[in-house]
Amino acid sequence: MGSKKSTVTVKQIKSSIGTHKDHRATLRGLGLRKINSQRTLVDTPCVRGMIRKISYMVEVIQPNSSK
């Protein structure tokens, strides 16, 4: 019964210094604090929207397809 949820890994590549306050809050909402920090999150429309909002500060890391 357990369905496998797809995930997305996000990496912060730019500092939040000098950015808009709501962009900094979005970074914190994604769980990113410092440059090069990474988070693996459940791939939902909400998370995708947050990534799109701060796309200039983060990159999405594609998982290795080992299967």
LOKE-768528 format. One record per residue: residue number from 1; residue in one letter; x, y, z of N, C-alpha, C, CB in turn. Coordinates in Angstrom, 2 decimals. Glycine has a CB too. Layout:
BEGIN
+-----+------+---------+---------+---------+---------+---------+---------+---------+---------+---------+---------+---------+---------+
| pos | code |     n.x |     n.y |     n.z |    ca.x |    ca.y |    ca.z |     c.x |     c.y |     c.z |    cb.x |    cb.y |    cb.z |
+-----+------+---------+---------+---------+---------+---------+---------+---------+---------+---------+---------+---------+---------+
| NUM |    A |       X |       Y |       Z |       X |       Y |       Z |       X |       Y |       Z |       X |       Y |       Z |
...
+-----+------+---------+---------+---------+---------+---------+---------+---------+---------+---------+---------+---------+---------+
//
This chain:
BEGIN
+-----+------+---------+---------+---------+---------+---------+---------+---------+---------+---------+---------+---------+---------+
| pos | code |     n.x |     n.y |     n.z |    ca.x |    ca.y |    ca.z |     c.x |     c.y |     c.z |    cb.x |    cb.y |    cb.z |
+-----+------+---------+---------+---------+---------+---------+---------+---------+---------+---------+---------+---------+---------+
|   1 |    M |    0.80 |   -1.19 |    0.00 |    0.00 |    0.00 |    0.00 |    0.85 |    1.26 |    0.00 |   -0.91 |   -0.01 |    1.18 |
|   2 |    G |    2.08 |    1.17 |    0.43 |    2.95 |    2.34 |    0.48 |    3.41 |    2.75 |   -0.91 |    4.15 |    2.08 |    1.36 |
|   3 |    S |    3.01 |    3.93 |   -1.33 |    3.44 |    4.42 |   -2.63 |    4.75 |    5.19 |   -2.48 |    2.35 |    5.31 |   -3.28 |
|   4 |    K |    5.62 |    5.02 |   -3.44 |    6.91 |    5.68 |   -3.39 |    6.74 |    7.12 |   -3.88 |    7.96 |    4.93 |   -4.25 |
|   5 |    K |    7.06 |    8.07 |   -3.03 |    6.92 |    9.48 |   -3.38 |    8.19 |    9.96 |   -4.07 |    6.62 |   10.34 |   -2.12 |
|   6 |    S |    8.01 |   10.74 |   -5.11 |    9.18 |   11.27 |   -5.81 |    9.77 |   12.42 |   -5.00 |    8.82 |   11.74 |   -7.25 |
|   7 |    T |   11.07 |   12.54 |   -5.08 |   11.77 |   13.58 |   -4.32 |   12.58 |   14.45 |   -5.27 |   12.68 |   12.96 |   -3.25 |
|   8 |    V |   12.97 |   15.60 |   -4.76 |   13.81 |   16.53 |   -5.50 |   14.88 |   17.03 |   -4.53 |   12.97 |   17.73 |   -6.11 |
|   9 |    T |   16.12 |   17.09 |   -5.00 |   17.23 |   17.59 |   -4.18 |   17.58 |   19.00 |   -4.65 |   18.47 |   16.64 |   -4.26 |
|  10 |    V |   17.64 |   19.91 |   -3.70 |   17.89 |   21.32 |   -4.00 |   19.19 |   21.72 |   -3.32 |   16.71 |   22.22 |   -3.53 |
|  11 |    K |   20.02 |   22.49 |   -4.02 |   21.29 |   22.97 |   -3.49 |   21.35 |   24.48 |   -3.61 |   22.49 |   22.31 |   -4.22 |
|  12 |    Q |   21.74 |   25.15 |   -2.52 |   21.87 |   26.61 |   -2.55 |   23.21 |   26.97 |   -3.18 |   21.74 |   27.22 |   -1.11 |
|  13 |    I |   23.19 |   27.82 |   -4.21 |   24.42 |   28.18 |   -4.91 |   24.77 |   29.66 |   -4.79 |   24.31 |   27.80 |   -6.36 |
|  14 |    K |   23.90 |   30.46 |   -4.18 |   24.14 |   31.89 |   -4.06 |   23.75 |   32.33 |   -2.66 |   23.36 |   32.69 |   -5.14 |
|  15 |    S |   24.45 |   33.33 |   -2.15 |   24.18 |   33.85 |   -0.83 |   22.84 |   34.59 |   -0.80 |   25.31 |   34.77 |   -0.37 |
|  16 |    S |   22.23 |   34.63 |    0.36 |   20.97 |   35.35 |    0.50 |   21.18 |   36.81 |    0.91 |   20.09 |   34.66 |    1.52 |
|  17 |    I |   22.42 |   37.22 |    1.09 |   22.71 |   38.60 |    1.45 |   22.31 |   39.52 |    0.30 |   24.21 |   38.78 |    1.81 |
|  18 |    G |   21.56 |   40.55 |    0.62 |   21.16 |   41.53 |   -0.38 |   19.94 |   41.14 |   -1.19 |   22.29 |   41.78 |   -1.30 |
|  19 |    T |   19.26 |   40.06 |   -0.81 |   18.07 |   39.63 |   -1.55 |   16.82 |   40.11 |   -0.82 |   18.05 |   38.09 |   -1.71 |
|  20 |    H |   15.68 |   39.95 |   -1.46 |   14.41 |   40.34 |   -0.86 |   14.13 |   39.49 |    0.38 |   13.27 |   40.21 |   -1.88 |
|  21 |    K |   13.42 |   40.11 |    1.31 |   13.11 |   39.42 |    2.57 |   12.29 |   38.15 |    2.33 |   12.34 |   40.36 |    3.51 |
|  22 |    D |   11.33 |   38.20 |    1.40 |   10.51 |   37.02 |    1.15 |   11.31 |   35.93 |    0.45 |    9.29 |   37.39 |    0.32 |
|  23 |    H |   12.36 |   36.28 |   -0.29 |   13.21 |   35.27 |   -0.92 |   14.05 |   34.57 |    0.15 |   14.13 |   35.91 |   -1.99 |
|  24 |    R |   14.52 |   35.32 |    1.13 |   15.26 |   34.71 |    2.25 |   14.34 |   33.77 |    3.03 |   15.84 |   35.79 |    3.18 |
|  25 |    A |   13.09 |   34.18 |    3.21 |   12.14 |   33.33 |    3.93 |   11.84 |   32.05 |    3.14 |   10.84 |   34.11 |    4.19 |
|  26 |    T |   11.81 |   32.15 |    1.82 |   11.60 |   30.97 |    1.00 |   12.76 |   30.00 |    1.12 |   11.40 |   31.37 |   -0.47 |
|  27 |    L |   13.99 |   30.52 |    1.15 |   15.16 |   29.67 |    1.36 |   15.03 |   28.91 |    2.68 |   16.46 |   30.51 |    1.35 |
|  28 |    R |   14.66 |   29.62 |    3.73 |   14.52 |   29.00 |    5.05 |   13.40 |   27.96 |    5.03 |   14.23 |   30.06 |    6.13 |
|  29 |    G |   12.34 |   28.27 |    4.29 |   11.22 |   27.33 |    4.18 |   11.63 |   26.03 |    3.50 |   10.09 |   27.96 |    3.42 |
|  30 |    L |   12.59 |   26.12 |    2.59 |   13.10 |   24.92 |    1.93 |   14.14 |   24.21 |    2.79 |   13.71 |   25.29 |    0.57 |
|  31 |    G |   14.57 |   24.84 |    3.88 |   15.54 |   24.21 |    4.78 |   16.97 |   24.50 |    4.40 |   15.33 |   22.74 |    4.80 |
|  32 |    L |   17.21 |   25.54 |    3.61 |   18.57 |   25.89 |    3.19 |   19.06 |   27.07 |    4.02 |   18.62 |   26.23 |    1.68 |
|  33 |    R |   20.31 |   26.99 |    4.47 |   20.87 |   28.04 |    5.30 |   22.12 |   28.67 |    4.69 |   21.20 |   27.49 |    6.66 |
|  34 |    K |   23.03 |   27.85 |    4.25 |   24.33 |   28.34 |    3.77 |   24.55 |   27.92 |    2.33 |   25.47 |   27.81 |    4.65 |
|  35 |    I |   25.52 |   28.56 |    1.68 |   25.89 |   28.17 |    0.32 |   26.37 |   26.72 |    0.35 |   26.99 |   29.12 |   -0.26 |
|  36 |    N |   26.01 |   25.96 |   -0.66 |   26.33 |   24.54 |   -0.84 |   25.54 |   23.62 |    0.09 |   27.79 |   24.33 |   -0.62 |
|  37 |    S |   24.58 |   24.15 |    0.86 |   23.75 |   23.24 |    1.65 |   22.72 |   22.59 |    0.73 |   23.04 |   24.00 |    2.81 |
|  38 |    Q |   22.38 |   21.35 |    1.04 |   21.47 |   20.57 |    0.20 |   20.33 |   20.04 |    1.04 |   22.21 |   19.42 |   -0.49 |
|  39 |    R |   19.17 |   19.88 |    0.40 |   18.00 |   19.31 |    1.04 |   17.28 |   18.42 |    0.04 |   17.04 |   20.42 |    1.57 |
|  40 |    T |   16.84 |   17.28 |    0.48 |   16.01 |   16.41 |   -0.34 |   14.58 |   16.55 |    0.15 |   16.49 |   14.92 |   -0.28 |
|  41 |    L |   13.68 |   16.97 |   -0.73 |   12.31 |   17.28 |   -0.37 |   11.34 |   16.46 |   -1.22 |   12.03 |   18.79 |   -0.55 |
|  42 |    V |   10.13 |   16.29 |   -0.73 |    9.09 |   15.63 |   -1.50 |    8.70 |   16.55 |   -2.64 |    7.84 |   15.27 |   -0.60 |
|  43 |    D |    8.59 |   16.01 |   -3.84 |    8.31 |   16.80 |   -5.03 |    6.81 |   17.09 |   -5.13 |    8.81 |   16.06 |   -6.31 |
|  44 |    T |    6.42 |   18.27 |   -4.63 |    5.03 |   18.71 |   -4.68 |    4.94 |   20.01 |   -5.45 |    4.44 |   18.87 |   -3.26 |
|  45 |    P |    3.75 |   20.40 |   -5.90 |    3.61 |   21.69 |   -6.58 |    4.04 |   22.88 |   -5.71 |    2.18 |   21.89 |   -7.01 |
|  46 |    C |    3.83 |   22.78 |   -4.41 |    4.23 |   23.85 |   -3.49 |    5.75 |   24.01 |   -3.48 |    3.71 |   23.55 |   -2.07 |
|  47 |    V |    6.46 |   22.91 |   -3.37 |    7.92 |   22.94 |   -3.35 |    8.45 |   23.43 |   -4.70 |    8.50 |   21.53 |   -3.03 |
|  48 |    R |    7.85 |   22.97 |   -5.80 |    8.27 |   23.42 |   -7.12 |    8.08 |   24.92 |   -7.29 |    7.48 |   22.68 |   -8.20 |
|  49 |    G |    6.99 |   25.46 |   -6.73 |    6.76 |   26.90 |   -6.79 |    7.79 |   27.68 |   -6.00 |    5.38 |   27.23 |   -6.27 |
|  50 |    M |    8.18 |   27.15 |   -4.85 |    9.21 |   27.80 |   -4.04 |   10.55 |   27.79 |   -4.77 |    9.35 |   27.11 |   -2.66 |
|  51 |    I |   10.87 |   26.67 |   -5.43 |   12.11 |   26.58 |   -6.19 |   12.09 |   27.57 |   -7.35 |   12.33 |   25.14 |   -6.71 |
|  52 |    R |   10.96 |   27.68 |   -8.02 |   10.84 |   28.60 |   -9.15 |   11.02 |   30.05 |   -8.69 |    9.48 |   28.43 |   -9.84 |
|  53 |    K |   10.53 |   30.38 |   -7.52 |   10.61 |   31.74 |   -7.00 |   12.05 |   32.18 |   -6.77 |    9.82 |   31.86 |   -5.71 |
|  54 |    I |   12.89 |   31.26 |   -6.29 |   14.29 |   31.60 |   -5.99 |   15.24 |   30.83 |   -6.89 |   14.61 |   31.32 |   -4.51 |
|  55 |    S |   14.84 |   30.62 |   -8.13 |   15.64 |   29.79 |   -9.06 |   17.03 |   30.35 |   -9.30 |   14.91 |   29.65 |  -10.38 |
|  56 |    Y |   17.22 |   31.65 |   -9.11 |   18.53 |   32.25 |   -9.30 |   19.48 |   31.97 |   -8.14 |   18.39 |   33.74 |   -9.50 |
|  57 |    M |   18.98 |   31.41 |   -7.05 |   19.80 |   31.13 |   -5.87 |   20.01 |   29.64 |   -5.62 |   19.17 |   31.76 |   -4.67 |
|  58 |    V |   19.27 |   28.79 |   -6.32 |   19.35 |   27.35 |   -6.07 |   19.49 |   26.60 |   -7.38 |   18.11 |   26.85 |   -5.30 |
|  59 |    E |   19.93 |   25.36 |   -7.27 |   19.93 |   24.46 |   -8.43 |   19.32 |   23.13 |   -8.00 |   21.38 |   24.26 |   -9.00 |
|  60 |    V |   18.64 |   22.50 |   -8.93 |   18.03 |   21.20 |   -8.67 |   19.00 |   20.14 |   -9.14 |   16.64 |   21.05 |   -9.38 |
|  61 |    I |   19.34 |   19.22 |   -8.24 |   20.30 |   18.16 |   -8.55 |   19.51 |   16.93 |   -8.95 |   21.23 |   17.86 |   -7.33 |
|  62 |    Q |   19.81 |   16.42 |  -10.13 |   19.13 |   15.22 |  -10.64 |   19.71 |   13.99 |   -9.97 |   19.27 |   15.12 |  -12.18 |
|  63 |    P |   18.86 |   13.08 |   -9.51 |   19.37 |   11.86 |   -8.87 |   19.99 |   10.94 |   -9.91 |   18.25 |   11.13 |   -8.11 |
|  64 |    N |   20.95 |   10.14 |   -9.47 |   21.56 |    9.14 |  -10.34 |   20.58 |    8.00 |  -10.54 |   22.90 |    8.62 |   -9.76 |
|  65 |    S |   20.29 |    7.68 |  -11.79 |   19.37 |    6.57 |  -12.05 |   20.16 |    5.28 |  -12.09 |   18.58 |    6.79 |  -13.38 |
|  66 |    S |   20.18 |    4.57 |  -10.96 |   20.98 |    3.35 |  -10.85 |   20.18 |    2.10 |  -11.21 |   21.52 |    3.23 |   -9.44 |
|  67 |    K |   18.87 |    2.25 |  -11.42 |   18.05 |    1.08 |  -11.74 |   17.76 |    0.98 |  -13.21 |   16.74 |    1.12 |  -10.97 |
+-----+------+---------+---------+---------+---------+---------+---------+---------+---------+---------+---------+---------+---------+
//
